[in-house]
Amino acid sequence: MELGRESFKNTEQSKPINSGQNKHKKFVVCPTKTCEDIVVAVPVEVRAHADVGNIVLKCKGNRIAKETEKPKNVSKFEIIQEISAQIPIEFVAEVEVKDERVNFDVHECK
């Protein structure tokens, strides 16, 4: 609705108020009601990833060979080795918050 001179003319809803104390002042009350729905949205982007650095593997101590079974003409054993693994990982999250969007919807009240 475009506001022009017509919007400011007294209507039947306008009520002049003159109280006994304020004889030199005049007031006009124009009762009205307007409703507004407001929707606010804030766009957020999250980028997450993990950076894996150089992996370092080291043997700890000596290997151990253990015989597990001794069937006829067969040798069964296992070899045990303790290994140290250093795996550097950086977990990264980048968050970007952009300007909010606001939508106003002025309408008749129900």
C-alpha positions as CSV (number, residue, x, y, z in Angstrom):
1,M,0.0,0.0,0.0
2,E,1.4,3.4,-1.0
3,L,1.1,6.1,1.5
4,G,-0.1,9.4,0.0
5,R,-2.2,12.4,1.3
6,E,-5.3,10.2,1.3
7,S,-3.8,8.0,4.0
8,F,-3.6,10.9,6.5
9,K,-7.1,12.2,6.2
10,N,-9.4,11.7,9.1
11,T,-11.6,8.6,8.7
12,E,-14.7,7.4,10.6
13,Q,-12.3,5.5,12.8
14,S,-10.4,8.6,14.0
15,K,-11.5,9.7,17.4
16,P,-10.6,13.3,18.7
17,I,-9.7,13.2,22.3
18,N,-10.0,16.4,24.4
19,S,-9.5,16.1,28.1
20,G,-10.4,18.7,30.7
21,Q,-6.7,19.2,31.6
22,N,-5.4,19.7,28.1
23,K,-7.9,22.2,26.6
24,H,-5.2,23.7,24.5
25,K,-4.0,20.4,23.0
26,K,-5.9,18.2,20.6
27,F,-5.1,14.6,20.0
28,V,-6.3,12.2,17.3
29,V,-6.3,8.4,17.9
30,C,-6.6,6.2,14.8
31,P,-7.1,2.6,16.0
32,T,-5.6,0.1,13.6
33,K,-4.1,-3.3,13.7
34,T,-1.4,-4.7,11.5
35,C,0.1,-8.2,11.7
36,E,3.6,-9.1,10.4
37,D,5.2,-12.4,10.0
38,I,9.0,-12.3,10.1
39,V,11.3,-15.0,8.9
40,V,15.0,-14.7,9.6
41,A,17.5,-17.1,8.1
42,V,21.3,-17.2,8.8
43,P,23.2,-19.2,6.2
44,V,26.0,-21.3,7.7
45,E,28.6,-23.4,5.9
46,V,30.7,-25.9,7.7
47,R,33.6,-27.6,5.9
48,A,35.3,-30.4,7.8
49,H,38.2,-32.7,7.0
50,A,41.1,-34.5,8.5
51,D,44.7,-34.0,7.4
52,V,46.8,-37.1,8.0
53,G,50.6,-36.4,8.3
54,N,53.5,-38.7,7.7
55,I,53.0,-42.0,9.4
56,V,56.0,-43.4,11.3
57,L,56.3,-47.1,11.9
58,K,58.9,-48.6,14.2
59,C,59.7,-52.1,15.3
60,K,59.9,-52.4,19.1
61,G,62.2,-55.0,20.4
62,N,63.1,-58.3,18.6
63,R,60.7,-60.5,16.8
64,I,59.6,-63.6,18.6
65,A,59.1,-66.9,16.8
66,K,56.9,-69.5,18.6
67,E,56.2,-73.0,17.4
68,T,52.4,-73.6,17.5
69,E,52.2,-77.2,16.4
70,K,54.5,-80.0,15.4
71,P,52.7,-82.4,13.2
72,K,54.7,-85.0,11.2
73,N,57.0,-83.4,8.5
74,V,55.4,-80.0,9.0
75,S,56.6,-77.0,10.9
76,K,53.9,-74.6,12.2
77,F,54.8,-71.4,14.0
78,E,54.0,-67.8,14.4
79,I,56.1,-64.7,14.3
80,I,55.3,-61.9,16.7
81,Q,56.6,-58.4,16.4
82,E,55.5,-55.4,18.4
83,I,55.2,-52.3,16.2
84,S,54.8,-48.7,17.2
85,A,52.7,-46.6,14.9
86,Q,52.7,-42.8,15.1
87,I,49.8,-41.4,13.0
88,P,49.5,-37.6,13.2
89,I,46.0,-36.4,12.4
90,E,44.7,-32.8,12.4
91,F,40.9,-32.5,12.5
92,V,39.8,-29.2,10.9
93,A,36.4,-27.6,10.9
94,E,35.9,-24.2,9.1
95,V,32.7,-22.4,9.8
96,E,31.5,-19.5,7.8
97,V,28.4,-17.5,8.8
98,K,27.0,-15.3,6.2
99,D,24.7,-12.2,6.4
100,E,21.2,-13.0,7.6
101,R,18.2,-12.8,5.3
102,V,15.1,-11.2,6.6
103,N,11.7,-11.5,5.0
104,F,8.8,-9.4,6.2
105,D,5.2,-10.2,5.3
106,V,2.8,-7.5,6.4
107,H,-0.8,-8.7,6.1
108,E,-4.3,-8.4,7.5
109,C,-4.7,-9.9,11.0
110,K,-6.9,-12.9,11.3
